[in-house]
Amino acid sequence: MPAQRRFGMDHEHYDWSPISTRDILRWPEEAPLALVVVVNLEHMEWNAPDGSYQAANLAGGSTARPFPDYARISHREYGHRVGIFRVLNVLQKYNITPTLAVDALTAQHYPYLMNYCMNRNVEFMAHGISVSQMITSNMSDAQELEYIQETIATIKMATGTDPAGWLGPEYGESERTPQLLAKSNIKYVCDWANDEQPYPLKSPEGELTALPIMLELDDVIAMAHRRVNVDRYANMLTESCDVLYENGSDNGRLLVLNLHPWLIGQPFRINYLDEALSTIMKKPLIWTATGSEVTNWYRAHNKQ
């Protein structure tokens, strides 16, 4: 479905829908705000396969260095070795069930980590093959479908369950990705960052819902790319929740927060996440849920 330039929308993945014209969305117990916390577990390869694509501005380390870039590789691996345990402990403190975006190479090569997470209350979401292998439009239909299905099969083999959700490495998609995800029985996708509510994506096969991440609150986007100070980042989290909570009293809002343990799990950052969540969770009505819980509720209760 290549984009066709025209007035208004230039693709047909979904209908344009200004929030001011929609039916009222209500969350369980009339909560104004639903909070989903996505935690990324993504592997960075030393040598990605020939023909694969890695984002040019991939965060980690200090600056890009000649092979082998030990600083970036080991900086990112810190999340698997140390940071993830801090992040999970903070979320457990506030009874927040995380949605873990796990790539295939993490699921395959880190059995201790996978078992550790499976013994906690989490939902697993598919996150591609690795952060070094993004989906792009250079793939053929067959190559992309194989990539998606290999990811799903690997996650299922590691966890025993089919993942319902998808987050592309570095938000990568081609023009055909939503259709291929629906065809592969994925129920929701987090790559589209254009709303404060879920919404349906069009697909001739299967049912697919967009669960939009709040892109500027992604810890990597904010602190690694935009160089936002960690104390300001914590304020961004609480200020965003204040506005969404207020707006949600009229029409329910959604905050999908995307976190990376190699970054937010550092010892000088984790307390800022803790303090921000402490402030947020003092609000009387916030529905903390997984990606599947939110999208299932939306499908069951929203007029589409």
C-alpha positions as CSV (number, residue, x, y, z in Angstrom):
1,M,0.0,0.0,0.0
2,P,2.4,2.8,-1.2
3,A,1.5,6.2,0.0
4,Q,-0.4,8.4,-2.5
5,R,-0.1,12.1,-2.1
6,R,-3.5,13.8,-1.9
7,F,-5.4,16.2,0.3
8,G,-5.7,15.0,3.9
9,M,-4.7,11.4,4.6
10,D,-2.2,10.0,2.2
11,H,-2.6,6.3,3.1
12,E,-5.4,3.9,4.0
13,H,-4.2,2.1,7.1
14,Y,-6.9,3.8,9.2
15,D,-9.5,6.5,9.1
16,W,-8.7,10.0,10.2
17,S,-10.5,10.7,13.5
18,P,-10.2,13.9,15.5
19,I,-10.7,13.1,19.1
20,S,-13.3,15.9,19.5
21,T,-15.7,14.0,17.2
22,R,-15.5,10.5,18.7
23,D,-17.9,8.6,20.9
24,I,-16.9,8.7,24.6
25,L,-14.4,6.1,25.7
26,R,-14.8,4.8,29.3
27,W,-12.2,2.7,31.0
28,P,-13.0,0.2,33.9
29,E,-14.5,1.9,37.0
30,E,-14.7,5.1,35.0
31,A,-11.0,5.7,35.2
32,P,-10.0,8.8,33.3
33,L,-6.6,7.4,32.3
34,A,-5.3,4.0,31.3
35,L,-1.5,3.5,31.9
36,V,0.4,0.8,30.0
37,V,4.2,0.5,30.7
38,V,6.2,-1.2,27.9
39,V,9.7,-2.4,28.9
40,N,12.0,-3.2,26.0
41,L,14.4,-6.2,26.1
42,E,16.3,-6.0,22.8
43,H,19.6,-7.6,21.7
44,M,22.2,-5.7,19.7
45,E,24.3,-8.0,17.6
46,W,28.0,-7.7,17.0
47,N,27.6,-8.7,13.4
48,A,24.1,-8.4,11.9
49,P,23.3,-10.5,8.8
50,D,24.2,-9.1,5.4
51,G,21.4,-6.9,4.1
52,S,19.9,-6.1,7.5
53,Y,19.2,-2.5,8.5
54,Q,20.1,-0.8,11.8
55,A,18.9,2.7,12.6
56,A,21.7,5.3,11.9
57,N,21.0,7.1,15.1
58,L,20.7,4.0,17.3
59,A,21.3,5.1,20.9
60,G,23.8,3.7,23.3
61,G,27.5,4.2,24.1
62,S,28.8,7.7,23.5
63,T,29.4,8.1,19.8
64,A,29.4,5.6,17.0
65,R,32.8,3.9,16.8
66,P,34.6,1.4,14.5
67,F,33.8,-2.3,14.8
68,P,33.6,-3.6,17.4
69,D,31.8,-0.8,19.2
70,Y,32.2,-2.2,22.7
71,A,30.9,0.9,24.4
72,R,27.5,0.8,22.6
73,I,27.1,-3.0,22.7
74,S,28.0,-3.3,26.4
75,H,26.0,-0.2,27.3
76,R,22.9,-1.8,25.9
77,E,23.6,-5.2,27.4
78,Y,23.6,-3.5,30.8
79,G,19.8,-3.6,30.5
80,H,19.7,-7.4,30.3
81,R,22.3,-7.8,33.1
82,V,21.3,-5.2,35.6
83,G,18.8,-2.6,34.6
84,I,15.8,-4.8,34.0
85,F,15.8,-6.0,37.6
86,R,15.6,-2.5,38.9
87,V,12.9,-1.5,36.5
88,L,10.7,-4.6,37.3
89,N,11.1,-4.0,41.0
90,V,9.9,-0.4,40.7
91,L,6.9,-1.4,38.6
92,Q,6.0,-4.2,41.1
93,K,6.2,-1.6,43.9
94,Y,3.2,0.2,42.3
95,N,1.4,-3.0,41.2
96,I,2.0,-2.1,37.5
97,T,2.1,-5.2,35.3
98,P,4.6,-4.5,32.5
99,T,4.2,-5.4,28.9
100,L,7.7,-6.7,27.9
101,A,8.7,-6.0,24.3
102,V,11.1,-8.9,23.7
103,D,13.0,-9.6,20.5
104,A,13.6,-13.0,19.1
105,L,17.4,-13.1,19.9
106,T,16.7,-12.1,23.6
107,A,14.1,-14.8,23.9
108,Q,16.4,-17.4,22.3
109,H,19.7,-16.5,24.0
110,Y,18.8,-15.3,27.5
111,P,16.9,-18.2,29.1
112,Y,17.6,-17.1,32.7
113,L,16.1,-13.7,31.9
114,M,13.1,-15.1,30.2
115,N,12.4,-17.5,33.1
116,Y,12.9,-14.7,35.6
117,C,10.3,-12.6,33.8
118,M,7.9,-15.5,33.3
119,N,7.9,-16.0,37.1
120,R,6.6,-12.5,37.5
121,N,3.3,-11.0,36.5
122,V,4.1,-9.7,32.9
123,E,2.8,-9.8,29.4
124,F,5.2,-10.6,26.5
125,M,5.0,-8.6,23.3
126,A,6.9,-9.4,20.1
127,H,9.7,-6.9,19.3
128,G,11.2,-8.2,16.0
129,I,14.4,-10.2,15.5
130,S,16.8,-7.8,17.1
131,V,17.5,-4.0,17.4
132,S,20.1,-4.6,14.7
133,Q,17.5,-5.9,12.2
134,M,14.7,-3.4,11.5
135,I,11.8,-4.0,9.2
136,T,12.1,-1.8,6.1
137,S,10.4,-1.4,2.7
138,N,13.5,-3.0,1.1
139,M,12.1,-6.4,2.3
140,S,9.9,-8.4,0.0
141,D,6.4,-9.4,1.2
142,A,7.7,-12.9,1.7
143,Q,10.8,-11.8,3.6
144,E,8.8,-9.5,5.9
145,L,6.2,-12.2,6.6
146,E,8.9,-14.7,7.4
147,Y,10.6,-12.1,9.7
148,I,7.3,-11.6,11.6
149,Q,6.4,-15.2,11.9
150,E,9.9,-16.2,13.0
151,T,9.7,-13.6,15.8
152,I,6.3,-14.8,16.9
153,A,7.4,-18.5,16.9
154,T,10.6,-17.7,18.9
155,I,8.6,-15.8,21.5
156,K,6.1,-18.6,21.8
157,M,8.8,-21.2,22.1
158,A,10.4,-19.3,25.0
159,T,7.2,-18.3,26.8
160,G,4.6,-21.0,25.8
161,T,2.2,-18.4,24.6
162,D,1.5,-16.5,21.3
163,P,2.3,-12.8,21.7
164,A,-0.8,-10.6,21.1
165,G,1.2,-7.4,20.6
166,W,3.9,-6.0,18.4
167,L,6.5,-3.2,18.6
168,G,8.9,-3.0,15.7
169,P,12.6,-2.5,16.5
170,E,13.1,1.3,16.5
171,Y,9.4,1.6,15.5
172,G,10.3,0.2,12.0
173,E,7.6,-0.7,9.6
174,S,7.1,-1.1,5.8
175,E,4.0,0.0,4.0
176,R,2.6,-3.5,4.3
177,T,3.5,-4.3,8.0
178,P,0.0,-3.8,9.6
179,Q,-1.6,-6.2,7.1
180,L,1.2,-8.8,7.6
181,L,0.9,-8.5,11.4
182,A,-2.9,-9.0,11.3
183,K,-2.4,-12.0,8.9
184,S,0.0,-13.4,11.6
185,N,-2.6,-13.1,14.3
186,I,-1.1,-10.1,16.1
187,K,-3.9,-8.2,17.7
188,Y,-2.3,-4.8,18.5
189,V,0.7,-2.8,17.4
190,C,2.5,0.1,19.2
191,D,4.5,1.6,16.3
192,W,2.0,4.4,15.5
193,A,2.5,7.4,17.8
194,N,-0.4,9.6,16.8
195,D,-3.1,9.4,19.4
196,E,-4.2,9.2,23.1
197,Q,-6.7,6.4,22.6
198,P,-6.5,3.0,20.8
199,Y,-8.0,2.9,17.3
200,P,-8.7,0.2,14.7
201,L,-6.3,-0.4,11.8
202,K,-7.7,-1.6,8.5
203,S,-6.8,-5.1,7.4
204,P,-8.4,-7.6,5.1
205,E,-7.2,-10.4,7.4
206,G,-7.6,-10.5,11.1
207,E,-8.3,-7.7,13.5
208,L,-5.6,-5.2,14.4
209,T,-5.7,-2.3,16.9
210,A,-3.2,0.6,17.2
211,L,-2.0,1.1,20.8
212,P,-0.1,4.4,20.4
213,I,3.1,5.0,22.4
214,M,3.6,8.5,23.7
215,L,6.7,9.0,21.6
216,E,8.2,12.0,23.3
217,L,8.0,10.2,26.7
218,D,10.0,7.2,25.3
219,D,13.0,7.4,27.6
220,V,15.4,6.9,24.7
221,I,13.7,9.6,22.5
222,A,13.7,12.0,25.4
223,M,17.0,11.5,27.2
224,A,19.3,9.9,24.6
225,H,18.1,11.7,21.4
226,R,16.8,15.0,22.7
227,R,19.2,15.2,25.7
228,V,16.4,16.0,28.2
229,N,17.8,15.9,31.8
230,V,16.5,13.1,33.9
231,D,14.8,15.4,36.5
232,R,13.0,17.2,33.7
233,Y,12.1,13.8,32.2
234,A,10.5,12.8,35.5
235,N,8.5,16.0,35.5
236,M,7.4,15.3,31.9
237,L,5.9,12.1,33.1
238,T,3.9,13.6,35.9
239,E,2.9,16.7,33.9
240,S,1.6,14.5,31.1
241,C,-0.4,12.4,33.4
242,D,-1.9,15.5,35.0
243,V,-3.2,16.7,31.6
244,L,-4.3,13.3,30.4
245,Y,-6.1,12.6,33.7
246,E,-7.9,15.9,33.5
247,N,-8.8,15.5,29.8
248,G,-9.8,11.9,30.5
249,S,-12.7,13.0,32.7
250,D,-14.6,13.9,29.5
251,N,-13.2,11.1,27.2
252,G,-10.9,8.4,28.5
253,R,-7.2,8.8,27.6
254,L,-4.3,6.4,27.3
255,L,-0.6,6.7,28.2
256,V,1.7,4.0,26.8
257,L,5.1,4.6,28.3
258,N,8.0,3.0,26.6
259,L,11.1,2.3,28.8
260,H,14.5,0.8,28.1
261,P,16.3,-0.8,31.1
262,W,19.8,0.0,29.8
263,L,18.9,3.7,30.1
264,I,16.2,4.2,32.8
265,G,17.6,1.3,34.8
266,Q,20.9,3.2,35.5
267,P,21.4,3.8,39.3
268,F,21.3,7.6,38.8
269,R,18.0,7.5,36.9
270,I,15.9,4.7,38.5
271,N,14.9,6.9,41.5
272,Y,13.4,9.5,39.2
273,L,11.2,6.8,37.6
274,D,10.2,5.7,41.1
275,E,9.3,9.2,42.3
276,A,7.4,9.9,39.1
277,L,5.3,6.8,39.4
278,S,4.8,7.5,43.1
279,T,3.2,10.8,42.2
280,I,1.2,9.4,39.3
281,M,-0.2,6.5,41.3
282,K,-1.5,8.8,44.0
283,K,-4.3,9.8,41.7
284,P,-7.5,8.0,42.8
285,L,-8.5,6.4,39.4
286,I,-5.8,5.2,37.1
287,W,-6.2,1.9,35.3
288,T,-2.8,0.2,35.1
289,A,-3.1,-2.5,32.5
290,T,-1.2,-4.5,29.9
291,G,-1.4,-3.9,26.2
292,S,-3.8,-6.8,25.7
293,E,-6.1,-5.7,28.6
294,V,-6.4,-2.3,27.1
295,T,-7.0,-3.4,23.5
296,N,-9.4,-6.1,24.6
297,W,-11.4,-3.6,26.6
298,Y,-11.4,-1.2,23.7
299,R,-12.7,-3.7,21.2
300,A,-15.4,-4.9,23.6
301,H,-16.7,-1.5,24.7
302,N,-16.0,0.9,21.9
303,K,-18.3,1.5,18.9
304,Q,-16.1,1.1,15.9
